Amino acid sequence: MHDIIRLLPDSVANQIAAGEVIQRPASAVKELLENAIDAGATEVQLNIKDAGKTLIQVVDNGCGMSVSDARMSFERHATSKIREANDLFAIRTMGFRGEALASVAAIAQVELKTKRAEDELGTRIEVEGSVVKDQQPCVCQDGTVLSVKNLFFNVPARRVFLKSLLAETNHILDEFYRVAIARNEIAFSFFHNEKNVFSLSKSSLKQRIVALMGNTYNERLIPVESSTSAITIGGFIGKPEFARKTRGEQFFFVNRRFIKHAYLHHSVENAFLELLPHNTYPSYFLFIEVDPKTIDINIHPTKTEVNFQDSKIVYAVLQSAVKQALGKYSLTPSLDFETERSLDIPPLVGGQMPKPPTITINPDYNPFGNIRQGFERNFTHNRDIEKLFSAGSSKDIPPSVQQNMTVEWDEDTEIQQNKAIFSIQKRYIVCNIKSGLMIIDLQKARERILFDRLMSEMENNQESAQQLLFPHTVHLTGTDAEVLLSLLPQLQNIGFEISQFGKNTFIVNGVPASMSEFDIQLLLEDMVENFNKQKTDLTIDKKTNLAFSIAKSLTSKLPQNLPEKAMQTLIDQLFASSIPHTSPSGKPTLTIINFEEISSRFK
């Protein structure tokens, strides 16, 4: 019987190894940027084309390489960072495995140009699928230029599994953020399809975060500082009111290396306990400095996971530091404690007796008066309700919806005349119907009404923009800006007039009339967040996702305290919608408690 175990060819082995390190274009970007940092660069430029599928190029002014080093850098396990196993526990550099260039070269066409300052000529090497095609001297600048072309050209199955250009670009932006935030002393620039996305000069940490995330973050950040004999924590956290509905602004750095750590994330979330809105995530940019001997960073090929020698101590110190920062922000005294005017009581004159307090009683007051009148007095009218939930006429309702009105609004659900409609905890609307009580979830009902209206407007281009008196400037993060840019045609159909202005900045000249009273910056941020949250659902298309995202964003910002007339209008519009009993997310908008069920509770 013949032997069946044999050594794999180097090219195949390298492709298998590359699968662990280079999973997508963003993985290659991460490795190349980290190499530039380890080379001591003070200026790094990233150029990509077609979300990295066609080209990934990193230009740095670092130390460069000699002829032999340049050739050796493409060999597996060739590294300048360690000499023996014990060196793994004293790592301060970003890379050390010696797999990055070998992995990239195994699945792409790579060109390397590099030169040291003391050399007259540099070296140019071409590698294709782990095979060196050419090596010769060249004239080039000090530092290194590494170009990766046609990623996965020889592994077409891997290329098929790449996501859309927008999704892959967002992954690259994530890696760029992680490197740029951690190295604010380095100037970075980022070009996508020859368009400048970022030009970041050397700056403080806060300035770097604001430059990446947008000018609005200048007022959102709270500094964090804490130091013990074993650990030092610094950086910034976001104010609780600006927490986001999606993850993505959570950055942990251990010895300036980005990591993912669910246990430490739990520590930060606990520090924010009872301060965050429901289903939101805090923003943080936190740096942890520890002795390299107390951590193990060699547990994953991408080096984004870390084991701590004593993670409980890190957890406790981190939570304490975040709580302390939140306390300083939230509990700043606003009272003048030197003088309390309520205690300025003049002394009594000798022999003068103090007078008892007097009160006025209304003998005609009846605590059991008309409760309904009390309800009506407490309701306040809001013009946003009239704009978004106006009574309207049947001509404003599409014919397909009018057909459903008589079907859904039957005798059993008909509201009894002259019966009060009231709200419970500003969340539910309760009304009397023939079969019992109908309870409507205010938020989900609004979502259904707005969703149907937006879908109709996007299909028919019905809504016209209301011009703003002064154009509004909106700043977004790089990832959110890419998403908003892709949604501009659909937004224009529902009445937005938005144009790109610079990198991650947009000018808003007009908005739908029903949304003119809202904060435009927060509205668009919230809309993009909701869109990102839902886009993982492959069963919904882009237009449906956008309508649902805007409906959720608007609903969360509408007033909860409605007068009876507005509640009646909302009920009418709900039953005029396409699917009144279900919200766009598939959850029920209402429930009916019949008289039999009510009676059974008193037996």
SVG drawing of the C-alpha trace seen along z (x, -y; Angstrom):
<svg xmlns="http://www.w3.org/2000/svg" viewBox="-72 -93 96 95">
<polyline fill="none" stroke="black" stroke-width="0.4" points="0.0,0.0 1.4,-3.4 2.1,-6.1 -0.7,-8.7 0.8,-11.5 3.0,-14.0 4.2,-17.5 2.2,-20.3 3.9,-22.5 5.0,-25.8 2.5,-27.7 -0.5,-25.7 0.7,-25.9 1.1,-29.6 -2.4,-30.0 -3.8,-28.0 -1.8,-30.1 -3.0,-33.2 -6.6,-32.2 -6.0,-32.6 -4.4,-36.0 -5.9,-37.6 -9.7,-37.1 -10.6,-40.1 -9.0,-43.4 -9.3,-45.0 -7.1,-42.3 -4.3,-43.2 -4.7,-46.9 -4.3,-46.1 -1.1,-44.2 0.5,-46.7 -0.4,-49.7 1.1,-47.9 4.3,-47.2 4.6,-50.9 4.2,-51.8 6.8,-49.2 9.2,-50.8 9.1,-54.0 7.1,-56.0 5.9,-59.5 3.7,-59.8 1.6,-57.0 -0.6,-57.1 -3.2,-54.5 -4.5,-54.2 -7.2,-51.7 -9.3,-51.1 -12.5,-49.2 -12.7,-48.6 -9.2,-47.0 -10.1,-44.4 -8.1,-46.1 -5.4,-47.9 -4.2,-48.3 -1.1,-50.5 0.7,-51.8 3.3,-54.4 5.5,-55.2 8.6,-57.2 9.9,-54.6 13.4,-53.1 13.1,-51.0 14.9,-47.7 18.2,-46.5 18.3,-44.3 18.5,-41.1 15.9,-42.2 13.5,-43.1 13.8,-39.6 13.6,-37.9 10.4,-39.8 8.3,-37.6 9.4,-34.3 7.1,-32.8 8.1,-33.3 10.8,-35.8 10.7,-38.6 12.9,-41.2 10.8,-41.4 11.7,-38.2 14.7,-35.8 13.3,-33.3 10.0,-32.3 10.5,-34.4 10.5,-37.5 6.7,-36.9 6.2,-38.2 8.0,-41.5 6.3,-42.5 5.9,-46.2 5.6,-46.2 2.5,-45.6 3.7,-42.6 5.9,-39.8 4.7,-36.6 6.5,-37.1 3.4,-36.0 2.0,-39.3 3.9,-39.8 4.2,-36.1 0.4,-35.6 -0.4,-38.6 2.0,-37.6 0.5,-34.1 -2.9,-35.4 -2.1,-38.6 0.3,-40.4 2.7,-42.4 5.2,-45.1 7.6,-46.3 9.8,-49.4 12.0,-50.2 15.1,-52.2 17.1,-53.0 18.3,-56.6 21.9,-55.5 21.5,-53.7 21.9,-55.4 19.4,-53.1 16.4,-51.2 15.1,-47.7 12.1,-46.7 10.6,-43.3 7.6,-41.7 5.9,-38.7 3.0,-36.8 1.3,-33.9 4.4,-33.4 6.7,-33.3 9.3,-36.1 9.0,-37.4 11.6,-40.1 14.1,-41.8 16.3,-44.8 17.6,-48.1 15.4,-51.2 15.3,-54.9 12.7,-55.6 12.2,-57.7 13.3,-56.7 10.9,-54.3 8.6,-51.7 5.9,-51.6 4.0,-48.3 1.3,-47.7 -1.1,-44.8 -3.0,-44.2 -5.8,-41.9 -6.3,-40.3 -7.4,-36.6 -6.6,-36.5 -5.5,-32.9 -8.1,-31.9 -11.4,-32.8 -13.5,-31.0 -12.4,-33.4 -13.1,-36.4 -16.7,-35.2 -17.3,-35.4 -16.3,-39.0 -19.2,-41.4 -20.3,-44.5 -17.9,-47.4 -19.7,-49.4 -19.4,-46.6 -15.7,-46.0 -14.9,-49.7 -16.5,-49.9 -14.3,-47.1 -11.2,-48.9 -12.4,-52.1 -12.7,-50.2 -9.1,-49.0 -8.0,-52.5 -9.7,-54.0 -8.1,-51.4 -4.7,-52.2 -5.1,-56.0 -6.7,-56.4 -3.9,-54.5 -1.1,-56.4 -2.1,-60.1 1.6,-61.1 1.6,-59.8 0.2,-61.7 -2.2,-59.5 -3.9,-60.1 -6.5,-57.8 -7.5,-57.8 -10.3,-55.7 -10.5,-55.6 -8.2,-58.6 -10.6,-60.6 -9.2,-61.9 -11.2,-60.5 -8.9,-61.6 -5.9,-63.8 -4.9,-63.5 -2.0,-65.6 -0.2,-64.8 -2.5,-65.8 -3.7,-65.1 -5.8,-62.0 -9.1,-64.0 -8.3,-66.0 -7.6,-62.7 -10.9,-61.2 -12.8,-64.4 -11.0,-64.4 -12.1,-60.8 -15.6,-60.8 -16.8,-64.4 -16.8,-67.8 -19.9,-66.9 -17.7,-64.6 -15.8,-67.6 -18.7,-68.1 -19.5,-64.4 -16.3,-63.1 -15.5,-62.7 -11.9,-62.1 -11.0,-59.0 -7.8,-58.8 -6.8,-56.2 -3.5,-54.7 -2.4,-52.0 0.8,-50.1 -0.3,-47.4 -2.4,-49.2 -2.9,-52.6 -6.1,-53.6 -6.7,-56.7 -8.8,-57.9 -12.3,-59.0 -15.9,-57.8 -19.0,-59.2 -21.7,-61.0 -24.6,-58.6 -27.2,-60.7 -25.2,-60.1 -25.1,-56.3 -25.8,-54.5 -28.1,-51.8 -25.4,-49.8 -21.9,-48.7 -18.9,-50.2 -17.6,-53.0 -16.1,-50.7 -12.3,-50.8 -10.0,-49.1 -6.2,-49.4 -3.8,-47.4 -0.3,-48.8 -1.6,-50.7 -2.8,-47.6 -6.5,-47.3 -8.2,-44.4 -11.6,-42.8 -12.6,-41.8 -16.2,-40.9 -15.3,-40.8 -13.9,-44.3 -16.8,-45.6 -19.1,-44.2 -17.1,-46.2 -17.8,-49.5 -21.4,-48.6 -21.8,-48.0 -20.3,-51.4 -23.0,-53.0 -25.7,-51.0 -29.1,-52.9 -27.6,-55.8 -28.1,-54.5 -31.3,-54.4 -32.7,-51.0 -30.9,-48.9 -28.0,-51.3 -24.3,-50.9 -21.8,-53.4 -19.0,-54.9 -15.5,-54.6 -11.9,-55.0 -9.9,-53.5 -6.2,-52.8 -4.9,-50.2 -1.2,-50.1 0.2,-47.0 3.5,-45.2 3.8,-43.0 4.8,-40.1 1.2,-40.1 -0.6,-39.6 -0.5,-37.0 -1.2,-38.5 -0.2,-35.4 -3.6,-33.6 -5.0,-34.5 -3.4,-35.0 -4.9,-38.5 -3.6,-39.5 -6.9,-41.2 -7.5,-39.0 -5.5,-39.2 -5.3,-37.1 -4.6,-39.0 -2.8,-37.4 -5.4,-38.8 -8.4,-40.0 -10.5,-40.6 -8.2,-43.4 -8.3,-45.0 -12.1,-44.7 -12.4,-46.4 -10.0,-49.2 -11.6,-49.9 -15.1,-50.0 -14.0,-52.3 -12.2,-54.7 -15.3,-54.9 -17.6,-55.5 -15.4,-58.2 -15.4,-60.0 -19.2,-59.7 -19.5,-61.1 -17.4,-64.1 -19.5,-64.8 -23.0,-64.1 -22.6,-65.4 -21.0,-68.8 -22.6,-71.1 -25.0,-73.7 -26.0,-75.2 -24.3,-77.9 -23.7,-76.2 -22.2,-79.3 -25.6,-80.9 -28.9,-79.1 -31.6,-81.8 -34.4,-79.6 -32.5,-79.7 -32.3,-83.5 -34.9,-83.9 -34.6,-87.3 -34.3,-86.9 -37.4,-87.6 -37.6,-90.9 -37.7,-90.4 -41.1,-89.3 -42.4,-88.6 -44.2,-85.3 -43.8,-83.4 -46.9,-83.3 -48.2,-79.9 -48.3,-79.4 -51.6,-80.2 -53.2,-78.3 -56.1,-79.0 -58.8,-76.4 -61.2,-76.2 -64.5,-74.9 -65.9,-74.2 -63.0,-71.8 -64.3,-68.3 -61.5,-65.7 -64.0,-63.4 -64.9,-65.8 -64.9,-65.0 -61.8,-62.9 -62.0,-63.2 -61.7,-67.0 -58.6,-66.5 -57.1,-64.3 -58.0,-66.9 -56.4,-69.7 -53.1,-67.8 -52.8,-67.1 -50.6,-69.5 -50.9,-70.2 -47.8,-69.7 -47.5,-70.9 -45.3,-68.0 -48.3,-65.7 -50.4,-67.7 -47.6,-67.5 -47.0,-63.8 -50.4,-62.6 -52.8,-65.1 -56.4,-64.0 -56.2,-64.3 -58.9,-63.2 -59.4,-60.0 -57.7,-61.6 -54.4,-61.6 -54.6,-57.8 -53.5,-55.6 -56.3,-53.6 -54.8,-50.3 -54.9,-51.4 -58.5,-52.8 -59.6,-49.3 -58.2,-47.9 -60.0,-50.4 -63.4,-48.8 -61.9,-45.4 -59.8,-46.1 -62.1,-48.5 -65.1,-46.1 -67.9,-46.2 -66.0,-44.5 -63.2,-47.1 -65.4,-50.1 -64.9,-52.6 -67.9,-53.3 -69.1,-56.9 -68.9,-59.3 -66.5,-57.0 -63.1,-58.4 -59.9,-57.5 -56.9,-57.8 -53.3,-56.8 -51.4,-54.7 -47.9,-55.8 -47.7,-57.7 -47.0,-54.4 -50.4,-52.8 -53.7,-54.1 -56.8,-52.5 -60.2,-52.8 -63.6,-51.1 -64.8,-48.9 -67.8,-46.6 -66.1,-43.4 -64.1,-44.9 -61.0,-47.1 -58.5,-47.8 -54.9,-48.6 -52.6,-50.2 -48.8,-50.4 -48.2,-54.1 -44.7,-53.6 -45.4,-50.6 -48.5,-52.2 -46.6,-55.3 -43.9,-53.1 -46.6,-51.4 -48.2,-54.7 -44.9,-56.4 -43.5,-53.3 -46.4,-53.1 -46.3,-56.8 -42.6,-56.7 -42.9,-53.7 -45.6,-55.4 -43.6,-58.6 -40.5,-56.7 -42.5,-54.9 -44.4,-57.9 -42.0,-60.7 -44.8,-62.6 -43.1,-64.6 -41.5,-67.9 -38.7,-69.4 -39.1,-72.3 -36.2,-74.7 -34.2,-75.6 -33.7,-79.2 -30.0,-78.5 -28.3,-75.3 -27.4,-72.8 -24.0,-71.2 -23.9,-67.5 -20.7,-65.7 -20.6,-61.9 -18.0,-59.2 -16.4,-57.8 -18.5,-54.6 -21.7,-56.5 -20.8,-58.9 -20.4,-56.1 -23.9,-54.7 -25.6,-58.1 -23.9,-58.7 -25.4,-55.4 -28.9,-56.5 -29.0,-60.0 -31.2,-59.0 -33.9,-57.4 -33.7,-60.3 -34.3,-62.7 -37.5,-60.9 -39.0,-61.6 -38.1,-65.3 -34.4,-65.6 -32.0,-67.9 -28.6,-66.7 -25.2,-67.1 -21.8,-66.0 -19.4,-68.7 -15.8,-67.5 -14.9,-64.2 -17.5,-63.2 -19.5,-66.4 -22.9,-67.0 -24.9,-70.1 -28.7,-69.8 -30.6,-72.5 -34.1,-70.9 -36.0,-68.4 -39.5,-66.9 -42.0,-69.4 -43.0,-66.8 -39.4,-66.6 -38.4,-70.3 -38.7,-70.7 -36.2,-67.9 -32.4,-68.2 -31.1,-67.3 -27.7,-66.1 -29.3,-63.7 -32.0,-62.6 -29.6,-61.6 -27.2,-59.9 -30.1,-57.9 -31.4,-57.0 -28.0,-55.6 -27.7,-53.7 -31.1,-52.1 -30.2,-51.3 -26.9,-49.6 -28.7,-47.7 -31.3,-46.2 -29.0,-45.7 -27.9,-42.3 -31.4,-41.1 -31.1,-39.7 -34.8,-39.4 -35.4,-43.2 -34.3,-45.5 -32.6,-48.8 -35.8,-50.9 -37.7,-49.0 -34.8,-49.2 -34.6,-53.0 -38.3,-53.5 -38.2,-51.4 -35.1,-53.2 -36.6,-56.6 -39.9,-55.5 -38.0,-54.3 -35.9,-57.4 -38.9,-59.8 -41.0,-57.7 -38.4,-57.9 -38.3,-61.7 -42.1,-62.4 -43.9,-63.6 -45.6,-60.9 -48.3,-63.0 -51.2,-63.3 -54.5,-65.1 -57.6,-62.9 -58.2,-64.3 -54.6,-63.4 -55.1,-59.9 -58.3,-59.5 -56.5,-60.7 -53.7,-58.2 -56.2,-55.3 -57.9,-56.3 -54.6,-56.4 -53.5,-53.1 -56.6,-51.3 -56.1,-53.1 -52.7,-51.6 -51.8,-48.5 -51.3,-46.1 -52.7,-47.9 -52.3,-45.0 -48.5,-44.6 -45.6,-47.0 -42.9,-47.0 -40.7,-44.8 -43.4,-42.2 -44.5,-42.9 -48.2,-43.5 -49.4,-47.1 -52.5,-46.4 -54.2,-43.8 -57.9,-43.4 -59.1,-42.2 -62.6,-41.0 -65.3,-41.3 -65.2,-37.5 -61.5,-37.8 -62.2,-40.9 -65.0,-39.2 -62.9,-36.1 -60.5,-38.2 -63.2,-39.1 -64.2,-35.5"/>
</svg>
